[in-house]
Amino acid sequence: MTESNEYRDIRLKKLEELKRRGCDPFLQERFERTHSLHEAFEAFPEWENSHQEGDELLRVKLAGRIMAKREMGKAMFLQLQDQSGRLQIYVRKDDLGDDGFEQAKHFWDLGDFLGVSGFMFRTRTGEISLHVQTAILLSIALLPLPAGKMDAEGVVHQGLSDVELRYRLRYADLNVNPTSRDVLVNRSRLISAVRRFLDSRKYIEVETPVLQAIAGGAAARPFKTHHNALEMDLKLRISLELPLKRLIVGGLEKVYEIGRVFRNEGISTRHNPEFTLLELYEAYADLDGIMELVEDLFRTAAIEVLSTTVIQRDGKEIDLAKPWHRLSLLDGIKQYAGIEPNEFDTLASAKAAGTRVGLPMDEEHTVGGIIEKVLERFVQPNLIEPTFITDFPTETSPLAKKRPDNPALTRRFEAYVFSQEVGNAFSELNDPIDQRERFAAQVQMRTAGDEEAHPMDEDFIRALEYGMPPTGGLGIGMDRLAMIFLGAESIRDVLFFPLLKPE
């Protein structure tokens, strides 16, 4: 920190001197660029191949941040960087004049922003560069960008070596760490690809309230707040589900939302208290139709963002173009944990089976909860290939239709890729009588101390009483999807600003 403070003091003195000379970079506003740095770099070879002697030079106006500076007497080379990439620029005293070149030499520093104009050329070493004829200082940096680190093999890696500092100083990290920047830019491209896919299928994108009197649609603790004017307690939404289903009741047959949801829970490599969720609902669709949609969505998005359907992680490779595996939950538990389906017939036998395979059972009070705990411990780690796990317990699926042949199970699936859950889908429960009974059972669980059990929602039941058609629904955590597509080890790597403790 001491070095940063010393650097800042020096820069402040330089800023005061610039102002004394009538040049305040912070007063600069618009700078009209003709090209991004990458566009200028790409345009020059084409000009080179087509121009004839005597043709007008390829003249451009560019802007960017100074990332490197090398002085050579009456000339200097600098590296400029914008969002598109980097480009070398060549500055001469003969072009800028005595005062201009003195400013460039003594006042331009790493991290500053320049606007330049001139013509493109190729140096004697073959590097495409800009010969600067005019330049203006657009903004200056009072703090130094993170310096590079040299590894054991002598290779310099730019950026912050402290991972938490990278997240905290994301604005600095993005400038010097191309990997961080590429992951986050591709995350945005992925969300755009998903949106285009759904729009092409005639889904309507909608927005639903973030502040809700009753936070439902998921098993999670909400964040609470208070609205002063209405004198009412509100919660930040934990899901998008119930408002979107109300729109299905209202006659919108294909709806989706990509929005932030908030869950007052722990932080891990797969959890952040606020995250981006996609939920979609389609009238007259069922679970099988949603499975087909998921396969198409993943395949289409992969091609658009990665230019391939093959993705790799931890030395393993999968192909999203292939049909996904389908495995019922109880069959998966039998295969990977050795527990027979009939062992879940009663709570006592389910607890005995859980204890036998080494799971703590003291805080388990439902068969459904035990089943899902066994899934997480024994089945999920084996789901490397894209897989739909189906037939979840009714106890843990209060918004999904029951299986007609087995009311203890529901028409629900979870989607897994590389052992990560990436989606949750139902044939949606549209029976208001059944829905009230499910909510009542959840309320009993809340009364018994389960803070994540679903609350009673009378207005949602009333909406169902107006009639909702058979509907298929899907939820996908976009952050986890980005982790899978982009090879990120932590959810923080795919969030521009993950939640952190105060400094």
matplotlib code that plots the C-alpha trace (Angstrom):
import matplotlib.pyplot as plt

x = [0.0, 2.9, 4.1, 0.6, 0.4, 3.8, 2.8, -0.5, 1.4, 3.7, 0.7, -1.1, 1.9, 2.0, -1.7, -1.3, 1.6, -0.5, -3.3, -0.8, 0.1, -3.5, -4.1, -6.6, -7.2, -10.4, -12.0, -11.8, -15.1, -16.0, -13.3, -14.4, -12.7, -12.7, -11.8, -11.2, -7.6, -8.4, -10.3, -7.3, -5.0, -7.2, -7.7, -4.1, -3.2, -6.1, -5.0, -1.5, -2.5, -4.7, -2.9, -0.7, 2.2, 0.9, -2.3, -3.6, -2.3, -4.6, -5.4, -7.2, -8.3, -7.9, -8.1, -7.1, -5.2, -1.4, -0.1, 3.6, 6.0, 9.5, 11.5, 14.1, 15.6, 13.4, 10.8, 9.0, 6.8, 3.7, 1.1, -2.5, -5.3, -9.0, -11.7, -10.9, -7.1, -3.8, -1.9, 1.6, 1.8, 4.9, 5.4, 8.0, 9.1, 9.0, 5.3, 4.2, 6.6, 8.8, 5.9, 3.8, 6.7, 7.8, 4.3, 4.4, 7.8, 7.2, 3.4, 2.1, 2.2, 0.9, -2.8, -3.5, -6.0, -4.9, -6.7, -4.4, -4.6, -2.2, -1.5, -1.0, 2.3, 4.5, 7.8, 11.1, 10.4, 7.1, 4.8, 1.6, 1.6, 0.2, 2.4, 1.0, 0.6, -1.6, -2.3, -4.4, -4.4, -8.0, -7.7, -5.0, -4.6, -3.7, -3.1, -0.8, -2.3, -1.2, 2.3, 3.2, 4.6, 7.4, 7.0, 9.8, 10.3, 10.8, 7.4, 5.7, 2.0, 0.1, -2.6, -3.3, -1.9, -4.1, -7.4, -9.6, -7.9, -8.8, -12.4, -12.3, -10.4, -12.2, -11.9, -8.1, -8.0, -9.9, -7.3, -4.4, -5.8, -7.1, -8.3, -10.7, -11.9, -12.5, -14.5, -16.7, -17.3, -18.1, -20.6, -22.4, -22.3, -23.7, -26.7, -27.3, -27.2, -29.8, -32.0, -31.8, -32.6, -35.8, -36.8, -36.5, -38.9, -41.5, -41.0, -41.9, -39.4, -41.0, -40.0, -41.5, -41.2, -38.0, -39.7, -42.4, -44.7, -44.3, -41.0, -41.9, -40.9, -37.9, -36.6, -34.4, -34.3, -35.0, -33.4, -35.9, -36.5, -39.2, -41.1, -41.6, -44.4, -46.6, -45.4, -45.0, -42.2, -41.0, -38.6, -36.2, -37.3, -35.7, -37.2, -39.1, -41.5, -44.8, -45.2, -44.4, -47.0, -49.5, -48.8, -49.5, -52.8, -53.3, -53.0, -49.3, -48.4, -44.6, -42.8, -39.3, -37.2, -33.5, -33.1, -31.3, -32.6, -31.4, -31.0, -29.8, -27.4, -23.8, -21.1, -19.1, -17.5, -21.1, -23.1, -23.4, -26.2, -27.4, -27.2, -28.8, -31.6, -33.4, -36.9, -39.3, -42.8, -44.6, -48.3, -49.3, -45.7, -44.6, -41.4, -40.3, -40.8, -38.7, -35.9, -35.8, -35.7, -32.7, -30.8, -31.4, -30.6, -27.2, -26.2, -27.1, -25.5, -22.3, -22.0, -22.6, -20.3, -17.6, -17.9, -18.1, -20.4, -17.4, -16.4, -13.7, -13.1, -10.6, -9.3, -12.8, -14.6, -18.3, -20.3, -23.4, -24.6, -25.3, -28.7, -28.6, -28.8, -32.1, -32.0, -34.7, -33.5, -34.2, -32.5, -29.5, -29.4, -29.5, -26.7, -24.3, -25.3, -26.6, -29.9, -33.0, -36.1, -38.2, -35.9, -37.5, -41.0, -40.9, -38.9, -37.4, -36.2, -34.9, -32.9, -31.5, -30.4, -28.8, -27.0, -25.7, -24.0, -22.5, -24.7, -25.7, -29.5, -30.0, -31.5, -33.4, -37.2, -38.6, -38.0, -37.7, -34.9, -33.0, -33.4, -32.0, -29.1, -28.1, -28.4, -26.0, -23.4, -23.4, -25.1, -24.2, -20.4, -20.9, -23.0, -20.2, -22.1, -25.1, -27.9, -31.5, -32.3, -36.1, -38.8, -38.1, -40.0, -43.2, -42.1, -39.3, -41.2, -44.2, -44.8, -44.5, -47.2, -47.3, -46.6, -50.0, -48.7, -46.8, -48.0, -44.9, -42.9, -43.2, -42.8, -39.6, -36.0, -32.7, -30.1, -26.4, -23.2, -19.7, -21.4, -22.9, -26.6, -27.4, -31.2, -34.5, -37.7, -41.3, -44.5, -46.1, -48.7, -51.9, -54.4, -55.3, -56.6, -53.4, -51.3, -53.1, -52.4, -48.7, -48.3, -50.1, -47.5, -44.7, -46.2, -46.1, -42.4, -41.8, -43.6, -41.3, -38.2, -37.5, -36.8, -36.5, -39.9, -42.3, -44.8, -48.5, -49.4, -53.1, -53.0, -51.1, -53.7, -56.4, -54.6, -54.7, -58.4, -58.9, -57.4, -53.9, -53.3, -50.9, -47.5, -43.8, -41.3, -37.5, -35.0, -31.3, -28.7, -26.9, -23.8, -23.4, -24.1, -21.3, -19.0, -19.6, -19.2, -16.2, -14.3, -14.5, -13.7, -15.6, -18.9, -16.9, -14.9, -18.1, -19.5, -18.3, -18.8, -19.1, -20.2, -17.2, -16.6, -15.8, -12.1]
y = [0.0, 2.4, 2.1, 2.9, 5.9, 7.2, 6.6, 8.5, 11.5, 11.7, 11.5, 14.2, 16.5, 15.8, 16.5, 19.9, 20.7, 19.7, 22.0, 24.8, 24.4, 24.6, 20.9, 19.2, 15.7, 15.3, 18.1, 16.1, 14.7, 13.0, 11.6, 10.4, 7.1, 5.8, 2.2, 0.1, -1.0, -4.5, -3.0, -0.8, -3.8, -5.9, -3.2, -2.6, -5.9, -5.4, -1.9, -3.1, -5.8, -3.5, -0.1, 1.2, 3.7, 7.2, 6.0, 7.8, 6.3, 4.4, 7.2, 6.4, 7.9, 5.6, 5.7, 3.4, 2.9, 3.0, -0.4, -0.2, 2.7, 2.5, 5.7, 6.0, 9.5, 11.7, 8.9, 6.3, 3.2, 2.6, -0.1, 1.0, -1.2, -1.0, -3.7, -5.2, -5.7, -4.0, -2.0, -0.5, 3.2, 5.2, 8.7, 11.2, 14.6, 15.8, 15.2, 16.3, 19.3, 20.2, 20.8, 17.8, 15.4, 16.7, 16.1, 12.6, 11.9, 13.3, 13.1, 10.1, 7.1, 3.5, 3.4, 6.8, 7.1, 8.6, 9.7, 9.6, 10.1, 9.2, 6.5, 2.8, 1.3, -1.7, -1.4, -2.8, -5.9, -6.4, -5.2, -3.4, 0.0, 3.5, 6.4, 9.1, 12.7, 14.2, 13.0, 14.2, 13.0, 11.9, 10.8, 9.8, 7.0, 8.1, 4.5, 1.9, -1.1, -4.4, -5.4, -8.7, -11.7, -13.9, -17.6, -20.2, -20.5, -16.7, -16.1, -12.9, -13.2, -10.0, -9.5, -9.9, -13.1, -12.9, -14.4, -12.5, -9.3, -10.0, -10.2, -7.1, -5.0, -6.4, -3.0, -3.4, -7.1, -6.7, -4.4, -6.7, -10.2, -11.3, -14.6, -12.9, -10.5, -13.2, -15.4, -12.5, -11.3, -14.8, -15.1, -12.1, -13.6, -16.8, -15.0, -13.2, -16.6, -18.1, -15.0, -15.3, -19.0, -18.4, -15.4, -17.5, -20.0, -17.2, -17.0, -13.6, -12.0, -10.4, -8.8, -9.7, -8.0, -8.3, -7.1, -9.6, -9.9, -13.7, -15.1, -18.5, -20.8, -22.3, -23.8, -20.9, -18.2, -14.7, -11.4, -9.1, -5.4, -2.8, -0.3, 2.8, 4.5, 1.4, 0.4, -3.2, -5.9, -7.2, -9.8, -10.0, -12.7, -16.2, -17.4, -16.3, -19.1, -18.0, -14.7, -16.3, -19.0, -16.3, -15.0, -18.5, -18.3, -14.9, -16.3, -15.8, -19.2, -18.9, -16.7, -16.4, -14.1, -13.8, -11.9, -11.7, -13.6, -13.5, -16.2, -15.6, -18.6, -19.4, -18.6, -21.4, -22.1, -22.8, -20.3, -16.5, -14.8, -13.1, -14.8, -14.8, -17.2, -18.2, -19.4, -20.3, -21.7, -23.1, -23.9, -27.3, -28.6, -31.4, -32.7, -34.6, -31.5, -29.4, -32.1, -31.7, -27.9, -28.2, -30.3, -27.9, -24.9, -26.2, -27.4, -24.1, -21.9, -23.9, -23.6, -19.8, -19.1, -21.8, -22.7, -26.4, -28.7, -30.4, -29.1, -30.3, -30.2, -31.9, -34.0, -35.2, -34.4, -34.4, -33.7, -31.6, -32.7, -36.2, -37.1, -36.7, -39.7, -40.2, -41.9, -42.1, -40.9, -44.1, -46.2, -43.9, -44.3, -48.1, -48.0, -45.7, -46.0, -49.6, -48.6, -50.4, -48.2, -50.0, -48.9, -45.4, -46.7, -45.4, -42.7, -45.3, -47.5, -44.5, -43.3, -46.8, -46.9, -43.4, -44.4, -47.6, -45.6, -43.2, -40.2, -38.3, -38.6, -36.6, -33.6, -35.5, -35.6, -36.6, -39.4, -36.9, -35.0, -38.2, -39.2, -35.9, -36.1, -39.5, -38.0, -35.3, -37.5, -40.6, -40.0, -36.5, -37.0, -39.7, -37.6, -36.5, -37.0, -34.7, -36.4, -35.8, -37.2, -37.8, -38.7, -36.6, -37.0, -35.2, -34.0, -31.9, -30.9, -28.8, -27.2, -30.3, -32.7, -36.1, -39.2, -40.7, -44.2, -43.2, -40.2, -40.3, -39.1, -36.1, -35.3, -33.4, -33.5, -32.0, -31.6, -32.4, -31.8, -32.6, -33.4, -29.9, -29.3, -26.9, -27.0, -27.9, -28.6, -29.7, -30.7, -27.9, -28.6, -26.8, -28.5, -25.8, -28.3, -30.4, -27.2, -26.0, -29.4, -29.3, -25.7, -26.8, -29.6, -27.1, -24.8, -27.6, -28.1, -24.4, -24.6, -27.5, -25.3, -25.7, -22.1, -23.0, -24.7, -23.0, -20.5, -20.5, -18.3, -17.7, -15.4, -18.1, -20.7, -18.2, -17.8, -21.6, -21.6, -19.4, -22.2, -22.9, -25.2, -28.1, -26.4, -27.3, -25.2, -24.9, -23.0, -22.7, -20.9, -18.8, -18.5, -22.3, -22.6, -20.2, -22.2, -25.3, -23.7, -21.6, -24.0, -21.8, -23.5, -21.0, -19.1, -15.9, -16.3, -15.8, -12.8, -9.3, -8.4, -11.3, -10.6, -10.2, -9.4, -5.7, -4.9]
z = [0.0, 0.8, -2.8, -4.1, -1.9, -3.0, -6.6, -6.1, -4.5, -7.6, -10.0, -8.1, -8.4, -12.1, -12.4, -10.7, -13.1, -16.1, -14.9, -14.4, -18.0, -19.1, -19.6, -17.3, -18.7, -16.5, -18.5, -21.7, -22.9, -26.3, -28.5, -31.9, -32.8, -36.4, -35.3, -32.3, -31.9, -33.3, -36.2, -37.1, -36.8, -39.1, -41.6, -42.3, -44.0, -46.4, -47.2, -47.6, -50.1, -52.2, -52.2, -54.9, -54.7, -54.1, -52.5, -49.4, -46.2, -43.9, -41.4, -38.2, -34.8, -31.9, -28.1, -25.3, -22.0, -22.0, -20.9, -21.8, -22.6, -24.1, -24.7, -27.5, -27.4, -29.6, -30.1, -28.1, -28.5, -26.4, -26.2, -26.1, -25.0, -25.5, -25.1, -28.4, -27.7, -27.9, -30.5, -30.7, -31.3, -32.4, -31.2, -32.5, -31.3, -34.9, -35.0, -31.5, -31.2, -28.2, -25.8, -26.9, -26.7, -23.3, -22.0, -23.5, -22.0, -18.5, -17.9, -19.8, -17.5, -17.5, -17.0, -18.6, -21.5, -24.8, -27.9, -31.0, -34.7, -37.5, -40.1, -39.9, -40.9, -40.4, -38.4, -39.7, -37.4, -39.1, -36.3, -37.4, -35.6, -35.6, -36.4, -34.2, -35.6, -32.9, -29.4, -26.4, -22.8, -22.1, -18.5, -16.0, -13.5, -10.0, -8.9, -10.6, -12.4, -10.9, -12.0, -13.7, -11.9, -13.3, -12.9, -12.4, -16.1, -16.6, -18.1, -17.0, -16.1, -15.7, -13.1, -9.4, -7.9, -4.9, -5.9, -3.5, -4.4, -8.0, -7.1, -4.9, -7.4, -10.5, -12.2, -12.0, -12.7, -16.0, -17.4, -16.9, -16.8, -20.3, -18.9, -16.4, -19.1, -21.6, -19.1, -18.1, -21.7, -22.8, -19.8, -21.3, -24.7, -23.3, -21.7, -25.0, -26.9, -24.5, -25.0, -28.8, -28.6, -26.6, -28.7, -31.8, -30.3, -29.7, -26.0, -24.5, -22.2, -19.1, -15.9, -12.5, -9.1, -7.1, -4.0, -2.9, 0.1, 0.0, -1.4, -2.9, -5.7, -4.0, -0.8, 0.5, 3.1, 1.7, 2.5, 4.3, 3.9, 4.8, 2.6, 4.6, 2.6, 2.7, 6.1, 5.1, 5.3, 2.0, 0.8, -2.1, -4.5, -4.2, -7.5, -10.6, -10.6, -9.1, -10.9, -14.2, -13.7, -12.9, -16.5, -17.9, -16.1, -17.7, -21.2, -22.1, -23.3, -23.6, -21.1, -19.7, -17.5, -16.9, -13.7, -10.4, -7.4, -3.8, -1.2, 2.3, 2.4, 2.6, 0.0, -1.7, -5.1, -6.4, -4.3, -4.2, -2.3, -5.5, -8.8, -12.3, -12.9, -16.1, -15.7, -18.6, -18.7, -21.7, -21.8, -23.1, -22.7, -20.4, -18.8, -21.9, -24.1, -21.7, -21.9, -25.6, -25.2, -22.8, -25.2, -28.0, -25.8, -24.6, -28.0, -29.7, -27.1, -27.1, -30.9, -30.7, -27.8, -28.1, -31.8, -30.7, -28.8, -27.2, -23.8, -21.4, -17.7, -15.4, -18.3, -19.2, -22.4, -23.3, -26.4, -26.0, -29.5, -28.2, -26.6, -22.8, -20.5, -18.5, -15.1, -12.4, -9.0, -7.1, -9.9, -9.6, -5.8, -6.2, -8.8, -6.9, -3.2, -3.1, -1.5, -2.8, -3.6, -1.1, 1.7, 1.3, 2.0, 5.6, 7.4, 9.8, 7.0, 5.0, 8.1, 8.6, 4.9, 5.3, 8.4, 6.7, 3.9, 6.4, 6.3, 9.4, 10.0, 13.2, 11.4, 8.7, 9.3, 5.8, 3.4, 0.6, 2.4, 2.9, -0.8, -1.9, 0.5, -0.9, -4.4, -3.5, -1.8, -4.0, -7.3, -8.3, -8.4, -11.1, -13.4, -15.7, -19.0, -19.5, -17.6, -16.6, -13.1, -12.9, -10.4, -7.3, -4.1, -3.7, -0.2, -1.7, -4.9, -3.8, -7.2, -9.5, -10.7, -9.1, -11.1, -11.9, -11.1, -7.9, -6.0, -3.8, -6.8, -9.1, -12.8, -12.1, -13.4, -12.5, -15.2, -14.5, -16.5, -15.2, -11.8, -11.5, -11.3, -14.1, -14.3, -12.6, -14.4, -13.7, -15.3, -13.3, -10.7, -11.9, -9.4, -6.8, -4.3, -4.5, -4.4, -1.2, 0.5, -0.6, 0.8, 4.0, 4.4, 3.8, 6.5, 9.0, 8.1, 8.7, 12.1, 13.0, 12.3, 8.6, 7.6, 3.9, 3.6, 1.2, 2.7, 2.1, -0.9, -1.1, -4.1, -6.1, -5.2, -6.3, -9.6, -10.1, -9.3, -12.3, -14.3, -15.6, -18.6, -18.5, -18.4, -18.6, -16.6, -16.4, -14.2, -15.1, -13.0, -15.6, -13.4, -13.1, -16.8, -17.5, -15.1, -17.2, -20.6, -19.7, -17.4, -14.3, -10.9, -8.8, -9.3, -8.4, -11.6, -13.7, -11.7, -12.4, -8.7, -6.3, -2.8, -0.4, 3.2, 3.8, 3.7]

ax = plt.figure().add_subplot(projection="3d")
ax.plot(x, y, z, "-o")
ax.set_aspect("equal")
plt.show()
